[in-house]
Amino acid sequence: MEESKMAKRVNLTLEEQIGFSAGEIYNYLHQNGTTSFAKMKKELDLKGNFADLGLGWLARENKVEIEQKGPAVKVSLK
């Protein structure tokens, strides 16, 4: 993650950090299409469980499709 993005996240509330993570996930999926959750999580380098929380945010807003394909979880925008 760029230093400027990290600096901007320091003073955010937990809810704002989750929303920020959701935005990063949304942009990633918009640019890359359907991908595995593990690959996306690794490439975005979201700390802690922010990838899980951000994806949950997007799922709650009905913006993503999540499906189990064997051992992998595939994620895409609706």
Backbone as a printed PyTorch tensor [residue, N CA C, xyz], in Angstrom:
tensor([[[  0.8540,  -1.1750,   0.0000],
         [  0.0000,   0.0000,   0.0000],
         [  0.8970,   1.2340,   0.0000]],

        [[  0.5110,   2.2500,  -0.7490],
         [  1.2800,   3.4860,  -0.8020],
         [  1.3230,   4.1450,   0.5630]],

        [[  2.4210,   4.8600,   0.8290],
         [  2.5790,   5.5470,   2.1100],
         [  1.4580,   6.5460,   2.3470]],

        [[  1.0390,   7.2710,   1.3040],
         [ -0.0170,   8.2740,   1.4740],
         [ -1.3360,   7.6340,   1.9020]],

        [[ -1.6590,   6.4660,   1.3600],
         [ -2.8800,   5.7620,   1.7570],
         [ -2.7920,   5.3280,   3.2120]],

        [[ -1.6150,   4.8400,   3.6120],
         [ -1.4410,   4.4000,   4.9920],
         [ -1.5690,   5.5710,   5.9490]],

        [[ -0.9930,   6.6980,   5.5910],
         [ -1.0520,   7.8780,   6.4550],
         [ -2.4900,   8.3610,   6.6140]],

        [[ -3.2670,   8.2860,   5.5560],
         [ -4.6590,   8.7330,   5.6050],
         [ -5.5080,   7.8410,   6.5060]],

        [[ -5.1200,   6.5850,   6.6750],
         [ -5.9220,   5.6340,   7.4420],
         [ -5.6380,   5.6840,   8.9410]],

        [[ -4.5840,   6.3410,   9.3590],
         [ -4.1670,   6.3220,  10.7580],
         [ -5.2320,   6.8650,  11.6950]],

        [[ -5.8630,   7.9580,  11.3460],
         [ -6.8130,   8.6140,  12.2390],
         [ -8.2720,   8.2730,  11.9510]],

        [[ -8.5160,   7.2210,  11.2120],
         [ -9.8870,   6.8400,  10.8840],
         [-10.4970,   5.9920,  11.9950]],

        [[-11.8140,   6.0850,  12.1290],
         [-12.5190,   5.1900,  13.0470],
         [-12.4970,   3.7830,  12.4580]],

        [[-12.8430,   2.8120,  13.2590],
         [-12.8950,   1.4320,  12.7860],
         [-13.8600,   1.2970,  11.6120]],

        [[-15.0340,   1.9120,  11.7210],
         [-16.0140,   1.8480,  10.6340],
         [-15.4620,   2.4890,   9.3580]],

        [[-14.7530,   3.5950,   9.4880],
         [-14.1560,   4.2520,   8.3210],
         [-13.0700,   3.3810,   7.7020]],

        [[-12.2870,   2.6900,   8.5290],
         [-11.2480,   1.7940,   8.0100],
         [-11.8680,   0.6370,   7.2350]],

        [[-12.9730,   0.1150,   7.7420],
         [-13.6690,  -0.9700,   7.0420],
         [-14.2200,  -0.4590,   5.7120]],

        [[-14.8100,   0.7220,   5.7170],
         [-15.3190,   1.3210,   4.4830],
         [-14.2100,   1.5790,   3.4810]],

        [[-13.0630,   2.0310,   3.9610],
         [-11.9010,   2.2600,   3.1020],
         [-11.4630,   0.9370,   2.4710]],

        [[-11.4190,  -0.1230,   3.2760],
         [-11.0520,  -1.4480,   2.7720],
         [-12.0560,  -1.9340,   1.7320]],

        [[-13.3390,  -1.6970,   1.9840],
         [-14.3750,  -2.0740,   1.0170],
         [-14.1520,  -1.3530,  -0.3050]],

        [[-13.7780,  -0.0900,  -0.2450],
         [-13.4910,   0.6710,  -1.4590],
         [-12.3090,   0.1070,  -2.2210]],

        [[-11.2650,  -0.2900,  -1.5060],
         [-10.1040,  -0.8950,  -2.1590],
         [-10.4850,  -2.2080,  -2.8330]],

        [[-11.2950,  -3.0070,  -2.1540],
         [-11.7440,  -4.2770,  -2.7230],
         [-12.6000,  -4.0260,  -3.9580]],

        [[-13.5230,  -3.0860,  -3.8790],
         [-14.3880,  -2.7610,  -5.0120],
         [-13.5490,  -2.3440,  -6.2230]],

        [[-12.5950,  -1.4520,  -6.0080],
         [-11.7390,  -0.9870,  -7.1030],
         [-10.9090,  -2.1220,  -7.6820]],

        [[-10.4030,  -2.9910,  -6.8320],
         [ -9.6200,  -4.1360,  -7.2920],
         [-10.4700,  -5.0320,  -8.1890]],

        [[-11.6750,  -5.3540,  -7.7460],
         [-12.5540,  -6.2150,  -8.5340],
         [-12.9850,  -5.5430,  -9.8320]],

        [[-13.1800,  -4.2390,  -9.7940],
         [-13.5440,  -3.4980, -11.0060],
         [-12.4230,  -3.5960, -12.0400]],

        [[-11.1900,  -3.5200, -11.5920],
         [-10.0360,  -3.5650, -12.4960],
         [ -9.6660,  -4.9810, -12.9200]],

        [[ -9.8740,  -5.9660, -12.0420],
         [ -9.3630,  -7.3100, -12.2880],
         [-10.4200,  -8.3670, -12.5650]],

        [[-11.6750,  -8.0570, -12.3440],
         [-12.7280,  -9.0420, -12.5680],
         [-12.7360, -10.1180, -11.4980]],

        [[-13.3920, -11.2310, -11.8080],
         [-13.5210, -12.3310, -10.8530],
         [-12.1480, -12.8290, -10.4320]],

        [[-11.9770, -13.0070,  -9.1550],
         [-10.7000, -13.4770,  -8.6180],
         [-10.9340, -14.2750,  -7.3510]],

        [[ -9.9230, -14.9980,  -6.9390],
         [-10.0480, -15.7180,  -5.6690],
         [ -9.8620, -14.7250,  -4.5270]],

        [[-10.5690, -14.9740,  -3.4480],
         [-10.4750, -14.0960,  -2.2890],
         [ -9.0510, -14.0960,  -1.7450]],

        [[ -8.4080, -15.2550,  -1.7130],
         [ -7.0420, -15.3520,  -1.1840],
         [ -6.0690, -14.5070,  -2.0030]],

        [[ -6.1810, -14.5740,  -3.3330],
         [ -5.2900, -13.7910,  -4.1970],
         [ -5.5300, -12.2990,  -3.9960]],

        [[ -6.7840, -11.8980,  -3.9720],
         [ -7.1170, -10.4890,  -3.7930],
         [ -6.6020,  -9.9820,  -2.4490]],

        [[ -6.8190, -10.7670,  -1.4070],
         [ -6.3870, -10.3870,  -0.0630],
         [ -4.8730, -10.1970,  -0.0220]],

        [[ -4.1490, -11.1000,  -0.6570],
         [ -2.6810, -11.0170,  -0.6920],
         [ -2.2200,  -9.7960,  -1.4760]],

        [[ -2.8080,  -9.5650,  -2.6340],
         [ -2.3890,  -8.4490,  -3.4800],
         [ -2.7430,  -7.0930,  -2.8850]],

        [[ -3.8600,  -7.0020,  -2.1980],
         [ -4.2430,  -5.7320,  -1.5720],
         [ -3.4850,  -5.4820,  -0.2750]],

        [[ -2.9800,  -6.5350,   0.3470],
         [ -2.1990,  -6.4310,   1.5850],
         [ -2.9560,  -5.6840,   2.6780]],

        [[ -4.2320,  -6.0030,   2.8150],
         [ -5.0270,  -5.3980,   3.8850],
         [ -4.6750,  -6.0870,   5.1990]],

        [[ -4.4140,  -5.3140,   6.2080],
         [ -3.9510,  -5.8450,   7.4900],
         [ -5.0960,  -6.4350,   8.3120]],

        [[ -4.7250,  -7.3470,   9.1930],
         [ -5.7060,  -7.9520,  10.0880],
         [ -6.8320,  -8.6060,   9.3060]],

        [[ -8.0380,  -8.3870,   9.7600],
         [ -9.1920,  -8.9820,   9.0780],
         [ -9.9650,  -7.9510,   8.2560]],

        [[ -9.2910,  -6.8850,   7.8190],
         [ -9.9810,  -5.8440,   7.0580],
         [-10.4490,  -6.3150,   5.6850]],

        [[ -9.7830,  -7.3060,   5.0910],
         [-10.2760,  -7.8530,   3.8220],
         [-11.6160,  -8.5520,   4.0490]],

        [[-11.7020,  -9.3190,   5.1170],
         [-12.9520, -10.0190,   5.4450],
         [-14.0650,  -9.0190,   5.7550]],

        [[-13.7330,  -8.0280,   6.5630],
         [-14.7310,  -7.0240,   6.9490],
         [-15.1780,  -6.1900,   5.7490]],

        [[-14.2260,  -5.8000,   4.9030],
         [-14.5550,  -5.0090,   3.7150],
         [-15.4250,  -5.7860,   2.7400]],

        [[-15.1070,  -7.0740,   2.5620],
         [-15.9210,  -7.9070,   1.6750],
         [-17.3220,  -8.0820,   2.2520]],

        [[-17.4160,  -8.2370,   3.5480],
         [-18.7230,  -8.3310,   4.1990],
         [-19.5430,  -7.0700,   3.9950]],

        [[-18.8910,  -5.9280,   4.0660],
         [-19.5470,  -4.6300,   3.8310],
         [-20.1580,  -4.6230,   2.4290]],

        [[-19.3430,  -5.0190,   1.4320],
         [-19.8210,  -5.0280,   0.0450],
         [-20.9320,  -6.0610,  -0.1590]],

        [[-20.8290,  -7.1940,   0.5150],
         [-21.8700,  -8.2190,   0.4120],
         [-23.1790,  -7.6980,   0.9970]],

        [[-23.0880,  -7.0090,   2.1140],
         [-24.2860,  -6.4480,   2.7550],
         [-24.9550,  -5.4140,   1.8550]],

        [[-24.1340,  -4.6810,   1.0940],
         [-24.6680,  -3.6910,   0.1550],
         [-25.0790,  -4.3190,  -1.1710]],

        [[-24.9650,  -5.6550,  -1.2750],
         [-25.3500,  -6.4050,  -2.4710],
         [-24.5550,  -5.9810,  -3.7050]],

        [[-23.2680,  -5.7240,  -3.5260],
         [-22.4170,  -5.2760,  -4.6270],
         [-21.5020,  -6.3690,  -5.1600]],

        [[-21.4150,  -7.5020,  -4.4530],
         [-20.5120,  -8.5660,  -4.8790],
         [-21.2200,  -9.9150,  -4.9180]],

        [[-20.6700, -10.7890,  -5.7550],
         [-21.0610, -12.1990,  -5.8000],
         [-19.9370, -12.9690,  -5.1230]],

        [[-20.2700, -13.8550,  -4.2220],
         [-19.2790, -14.6860,  -3.5500],
         [-19.7050, -16.1280,  -3.7450]],

        [[-18.8000, -16.9620,  -4.2840],
         [-19.1580, -18.3630,  -4.4630],
         [-17.9760, -19.2670,  -4.1460]],

        [[-18.3240, -20.4090,  -3.5950],
         [-17.3320, -21.4290,  -3.2570],
         [-17.0820, -22.2700,  -4.4950]],

        [[-15.8160, -22.3940,  -4.9050],
         [-15.4410, -23.2610,  -6.0280],
         [-14.3530, -24.1920,  -5.5250]],

        [[-14.7690, -25.3750,  -5.1000],
         [-13.8120, -26.2860,  -4.4640],
         [-13.3300, -25.6480,  -3.1720]],

        [[-12.0260, -25.6580,  -2.9550],
         [-11.5050, -25.0430,  -1.7350],
         [-11.3950, -23.5180,  -1.8220]],

        [[-11.5540, -22.9780,  -3.0230],
         [-11.3750, -21.5330,  -3.2280],
         [-12.7000, -20.7810,  -3.1320]],

        [[-12.6060, -19.5490,  -2.6890],
         [-13.7490, -18.6390,  -2.6790],
         [-13.5120, -17.6210,  -3.7850]],

        [[-14.4310, -17.5550,  -4.7520],
         [-14.3290, -16.6120,  -5.8640],
         [-15.2140, -15.4060,  -5.5950]],

        [[-14.6980, -14.2370,  -5.9410],
         [-15.3960, -12.9870,  -5.6830],
         [-15.4660, -12.1840,  -6.9750]],

        [[-16.6230, -11.5510,  -7.2240],
         [-16.7820, -10.6760,  -8.3880],
         [-17.8120,  -9.6050,  -8.0660]],

        [[-17.8020,  -8.5520,  -8.8600],
         [-18.8200,  -7.5140,  -8.7200],
         [-20.1040,  -7.9880,  -9.3720]],

        [[-21.2330,  -7.5160,  -8.8670],
         [-22.5350,  -7.8340,  -9.4720],
         [-22.7560,  -6.9450, -10.6640]]])
